[in-house]
């Protein structure tokens, strides 16, 4: 019987998955003229809040203090060596662009995929004639990033993007030279040895529990399960998990497929539990206004509202979506729909997290006329939105805002300078 990895048609390419070691903390260390691997830097969302989340910790902090991403402020020991800073997202984005520009020297644009702010995939198959074999290219990239930016990168190499990612996460990040290589031939010895199964790319704790309930406790068990039964139980994801357990990934970076449907969204974790309806609706309006501003070139015919309650209660919250009577991008109209959706399903529980989504997009030129809305009201809303957008583009978000943002519960002014949910501290 031929196993999946003995299939002669499997794509075999030279793919890198590159990670900047403790990216946020490393950038802050270099900023202070310290070696990123020797510094004691912790990047935290808000130094003033005891429960604030650690966004990054330098390798030495992780090793000596056990503080890592996701730890809380109150867990950080009082040690004079520790340098605790708040994030500088504008700087991190600038450095990220510099790193990607270095990668572009080694691969064409279509062979580069930015996976996150600190991680990227490169397909160097076509680059070997110019720069040498895959190991030579990997060492050259490491050396270039260090010489120019003083940052340390680790590289997982694989015969496909999946194996490159698994190689990085399970070996490369801790390899002495920061480089590891996993091939199809390594699957039985390396991929099947990944433990726990949640360390396998794409298997969440929820899927792990479901797999455990049908007798699958390891990656090796998954590889030897009946793929048709997996598909029957989990759909196409079941079949994908089976092939991933064999290290198989048919995706090729240069053959990128865009998202089926674009949407605009915004999420926010509140600094405290919100118990009053009017306070929650203020935040919903502020968030909707931000999404609507990004939506202007389109209209949205669908919206979704997600509300998460305080972790101190058993009820987790709700998420509901509706189709709108017509597609729109007008702030006031979208606010009305979101607030109505909230009031319909909220049962008075303390709110801690809000998520708004505008979907089913169409180009704004296709905006549908509403027979029940006076044309002059539609035009006034359009002119008002356009004027506010222009003022904010020119003078910043705080230049103009709704009066309700000054009321108790409003978060707009506090978050106006944030980037990616964090303070965009100047540099």
C-alpha positions in Angstrom: 0.0 0.0 0.0 1.4 3.4 -1.0 1.3 5.9 1.8 0.3 9.6 1.1 3.9 10.8 1.3 5.0 8.3 -1.3 2.8 9.9 -3.9 5.1 10.9 -6.7 2.9 13.9 -7.5 3.5 15.7 -4.2 4.9 19.2 -4.6 8.5 19.5 -3.3 9.7 23.0 -3.0 12.1 25.0 -0.8 10.0 27.0 1.6 11.1 29.1 4.5 9.0 30.1 7.5 10.9 33.0 9.2 10.3 34.3 12.6 11.8 37.4 14.3 12.7 36.2 17.8 10.5 38.0 20.4 9.8 40.8 17.8 8.3 43.6 19.9 10.8 43.0 22.8 13.7 42.7 20.4 12.9 46.0 18.6 12.7 47.7 22.0 16.0 46.2 23.0 17.8 47.4 19.8 16.2 50.8 20.3 18.0 51.0 23.6 21.3 49.7 22.1 21.0 46.3 23.7 21.5 42.8 22.3 18.0 41.4 21.9 19.0 38.0 23.2 20.7 39.5 26.3 18.2 42.2 27.3 15.5 42.0 30.0 12.7 43.7 28.1 8.9 43.2 28.6 6.4 44.9 26.3 3.0 45.3 28.1 -0.3 46.7 26.8 -0.7 49.1 29.7 1.7 49.4 32.6 -0.9 51.0 34.9 -3.3 48.0 34.9 -2.5 45.0 37.1 -4.3 42.7 34.7 -2.8 44.1 31.6 -1.4 41.5 29.1 2.2 40.9 28.3 2.6 41.3 24.5 6.2 40.2 24.3 9.1 39.2 26.5 12.7 38.9 25.5 14.2 35.4 25.4 16.2 36.0 28.6 13.0 37.1 30.5 11.2 34.0 29.3 14.0 31.7 30.4 14.8 33.2 33.8 11.5 34.6 34.9 8.9 32.4 33.1 7.2 35.6 31.8 5.9 35.2 28.2 3.2 36.5 25.8 -0.1 36.3 27.6 1.2 36.6 31.1 -0.3 39.4 33.3 1.2 42.5 34.7 0.7 41.3 38.3 2.8 38.2 37.5 5.9 40.3 36.7 8.4 40.2 39.6 9.9 43.4 41.0 13.4 43.1 39.6 15.6 46.1 38.8 16.9 44.3 35.7 13.5 44.2 34.0 12.7 47.0 31.5 8.9 47.3 31.2 7.6 49.3 28.2 4.4 50.0 26.5 4.1 49.1 22.8 5.2 51.4 20.0 3.1 50.0 17.2 4.1 52.6 14.6 7.8 51.7 15.1 7.0 47.9 14.9 5.2 48.4 11.6 8.1 50.4 10.2 10.6 47.7 11.2 8.3 45.0 9.8 8.4 46.8 6.4 12.2 47.0 6.6 12.4 43.2 7.2 10.1 42.4 4.4 12.2 44.6 2.1 15.2 42.5 3.0 13.3 39.3 2.1 12.3 40.9 -1.2 16.0 40.9 -2.2 15.9 37.1 -2.2 12.5 36.3 -3.6 10.0 37.7 -6.0 6.9 39.4 -4.6 4.7 36.5 -5.5 7.0 34.1 -3.5 6.6 36.1 -0.3 3.7 35.9 2.1 3.6 38.0 5.3 1.9 35.7 7.8 1.9 38.1 10.7 3.9 41.2 11.9 6.8 38.9 13.0 6.5 35.9 10.7 6.7 35.4 6.9 6.8 32.6 4.3 9.3 32.6 1.5 9.5 30.2 -1.4 13.2 30.2 -2.5 12.9 27.4 -5.1 13.6 29.8 -7.9 16.3 31.8 -6.0 18.9 29.0 -5.7 20.6 29.9 -9.0 21.3 33.4 -7.7 22.0 32.8 -4.0 23.0 29.2 -3.5 21.3 26.2 -1.8 18.5 26.6 0.7 20.8 26.5 3.7 23.1 29.1 2.2 20.2 31.4 1.5 18.9 30.9 5.1 22.2 31.8 6.6 22.6 34.9 4.3 19.1 36.1 5.3 19.9 35.7 9.0 23.2 37.6 8.6 21.7 40.4 6.6 18.9 41.0 9.1 21.4 41.0 11.9 23.9 43.4 10.2 21.2 45.9 9.1 18.7 45.8 11.9 20.4 43.9 14.8 17.5 41.5 15.0 17.7 37.7 15.3 15.6 35.6 13.0 15.0 31.8 13.1 14.1 29.9 10.0 12.1 26.7 9.5 12.7 25.1 6.1 10.3 22.6 4.6 9.3 20.8 1.4 6.0 22.9 1.6 4.6 25.7 3.7 3.2 23.4 6.3 6.5 21.5 6.9 8.3 24.9 7.1 5.9 26.1 9.7 6.1 22.9 11.8 9.9 22.9 11.4 10.1 26.4 12.7 7.8 26.0 15.7 9.0 22.6 16.8 12.7 22.8 16.2 14.0 26.0 14.4 13.2 28.4 17.2 15.4 26.5 19.6 18.0 25.2 17.2 21.6 26.4 18.0 22.0 28.1 14.7 18.3 29.0 14.4 17.7 26.9 11.3 15.9 23.5 10.9 14.8 21.5 7.9 11.8 19.0 7.7 11.2 17.0 4.6 8.6 14.4 3.7 11.0 11.7 4.8 11.1 13.3 8.3 7.3 13.0 8.8 7.3 9.7 10.8 10.1 10.8 13.1 9.3 14.5 13.5 5.7 15.3 12.6 4.2 12.3 14.4 6.3 13.1 17.4 4.6 16.5 17.9 3.1 16.5 21.4 0.6 17.6 22.5 -1.6 17.3 19.4 -2.6 21.0 19.8 1.0 21.9 18.8 0.1 20.7 15.4 -0.7 23.6 13.1 -4.5 24.0 12.8 -5.6 21.8 15.6 -7.3 23.8 18.4 -8.2 22.6 21.8 -11.8 22.1 20.6 -10.7 19.9 17.7 -8.3 18.1 20.1 -11.2 17.2 22.4 -13.4 16.0 19.5 -10.5 13.9 18.1 -9.9 12.4 21.6 -13.6 11.4 21.8 -13.1 9.2 18.7 -9.9 7.7 20.0 -7.3 10.0 18.3 -4.8 11.2 20.9 -1.7 11.9 18.8 -0.6 13.1 15.4 0.4 9.6 14.6 -3.1 8.4 15.5 -4.5 11.0 13.2 -2.3 10.0 10.3 -3.5 6.4 10.6 -7.2 7.2 11.0 -9.8 6.6 8.3 -9.7 9.8 6.3 -13.3 9.3 5.0 -14.6 9.0 8.6 -12.7 12.2 9.5 -14.3 14.0 6.5 -17.7 12.7 7.5 -17.3 14.0 11.1 -15.4 17.3 10.5 -16.1 18.0 6.8 -13.3 19.2 4.6 -11.3 20.2 7.7 -11.2 16.5 8.7 -9.6 15.6 5.5 -7.2 18.5 5.8 -6.1 17.4 9.3 -5.5 13.9 7.9 -3.2 15.1 5.1 -1.4 17.6 7.5 -0.6 14.7 9.8 1.3 13.2 6.8 3.0 16.6 6.3 1.2 17.2 3.0 0.3 20.7 1.9 -0.5 21.4 -1.8 -0.5 25.2 -1.4 2.1 27.2 -3.4 2.9 30.8 -2.3 2.8 32.2 -5.8 -0.7 30.8 -6.4 -2.4 32.9 -3.7 -6.1 32.8 -3.4 -7.9 35.9 -2.1 -10.6 35.8 0.5 -14.0 34.7 -0.8 -15.8 37.7 0.8 -14.2 40.8 2.2 -15.6 42.4 5.3 -14.7 45.2 7.7 -14.6 44.7 11.4 -13.5 46.0 14.7 -13.1 44.4 18.2 -12.5 45.9 21.6 -11.9 44.5 25.0 -13.3 47.0 27.5 -11.2 48.1 30.5 -14.0 47.2 32.9 -17.3 45.4 32.9 -20.1 47.6 31.4 -23.5 47.1 33.1 -25.5 50.0 31.7 -27.2 49.9 28.3 -26.4 53.5 27.4 -22.7 53.0 28.1 -22.5 49.9 25.8 -24.4 51.6 23.0 -21.9 54.5 23.1 -19.0 52.2 22.5 -20.9 50.3 19.8 -21.6 53.6 18.0 -17.9 54.6 18.3 -16.8 51.3 16.9 -19.3 51.4 14.1 -18.2 54.9 13.1 -14.6 53.7 12.8 -15.7 50.7 10.6 -18.0 52.9 8.5 -15.1 55.3 7.8 -13.1 52.4 6.3 -16.1 51.2 4.4 -16.8 54.3 2.4 -15.8 52.9 -1.0 -18.3 50.0 -0.4 -21.8 49.4 1.0 -22.5 46.7 3.5 -25.7 44.6 3.2 -25.0 42.5 6.3 -23.9 43.2 9.8 -22.9 41.0 12.8 -22.5 41.9 16.4 -20.6 39.9 18.9 -20.9 40.6 22.7 -18.8 38.7 25.3 -19.7 38.9 28.9 -17.5 39.2 32.0 -15.5 36.1 32.7 -16.9 36.1 36.2 -20.3 34.8 35.0 -21.3 31.5 33.3 -23.0 33.0 30.3 -20.4 33.7 27.6 -22.4 36.2 25.5 -23.9 36.1 22.0 -23.2 36.7 18.3 -26.0 37.5 15.9 -26.0 38.7 12.3 -28.7 40.2 10.1 -29.3 41.2 6.5 -30.0 44.9 6.1 -33.0 46.3 4.1 -30.5 47.9 1.8 -26.7 48.2 1.5 -25.3 51.3 3.2 -22.1 52.9 4.3 -23.7 55.7 6.3 -22.5 56.0 9.9 -25.9 56.9 11.4 -27.7 54.2 9.6 -25.3 51.5 10.5 -25.3 52.7 14.1 -29.0 52.3 14.3 -28.9 48.8 13.0 -26.1 47.7 15.4 -27.8 49.3 18.5 -31.1 47.7 17.6 -29.4 44.3 17.3 -27.7 44.8 20.7 -30.9 45.8 22.5 -32.8 42.9 21.0 -30.5 40.2 22.4 -28.8 41.8 25.5 -30.2 40.4 28.7 -28.5 42.8 31.2 -25.3 40.8 31.8 -22.0 42.7 32.3 -20.3 43.3 28.9 -16.5 43.0 28.6 -15.9 42.6 24.8 -17.6 44.0 21.7 -17.1 43.0 18.0 -18.8 44.6 15.0 -18.6 43.4 11.5 -19.9 44.8 8.2 -20.1 42.2 5.4 -21.8 41.4 2.0 -20.0 44.3 0.4 -20.7 46.0 -2.9 -19.0 48.9 -4.6 -20.6 52.2 -3.3 -21.7 53.1 -6.9 -24.3 50.3 -6.5 -26.0 51.9 -3.5 -29.7 51.1 -3.4 -32.3 53.8 -3.0 -34.6 53.5 0.1 -38.1 54.5 -0.8 -38.9 55.2 2.9 -35.9 57.5 3.6 -36.3 61.1 2.3 -33.6 61.8 -0.3 -32.6 65.0 1.5 -31.8 63.0 4.7 -29.7 60.6 2.7 -27.8 63.4 1.1 -27.3 65.2 4.5 -25.9 62.0 6.0 -23.6 61.5 3.0 -22.2 65.1 3.2 -21.8 64.8 7.0 -19.8 61.5 6.8 -17.7 62.9 4.0 -16.9 66.1 5.9 -16.0 64.2 9.1 -13.7 61.8 7.2 -11.9 64.7 5.5 -11.3 66.5 8.8 -10.0 63.4 10.5 -7.7 62.5 7.5 -6.2 66.0 7.7 -6.1 66.8 11.4 -6.3 63.4 13.2 -9.1 61.4 14.8 -9.4 63.7 17.8 -10.0 66.8 15.6 -13.8 66.1 15.5 -15.9 63.6 17.3 -19.5 63.0 18.6 -20.4 64.5 21.9 -21.4 61.1 23.3 -17.7 60.1 23.3 -17.3 62.6 26.2 -19.9 60.7 28.3 -19.2 58.0 30.8 -18.3 54.8 29.0 -16.9 56.4 25.9 -13.5 55.0 24.7 -13.0 56.9 21.4 -10.7 59.7 22.7 -8.7 57.2 24.7 -8.1 54.9 21.7 -7.9 57.5 19.0 -4.1 57.3 18.7 -3.9 53.5 18.9 -2.6 51.2 16.1 -3.8 47.6 16.0 -5.5 48.1 19.4 -2.4 49.4 21.1 -0.8 52.8 21.6 1.0 54.0 18.5 3.7 55.6 20.6 5.9 57.9 18.6 9.6 57.1 18.0 
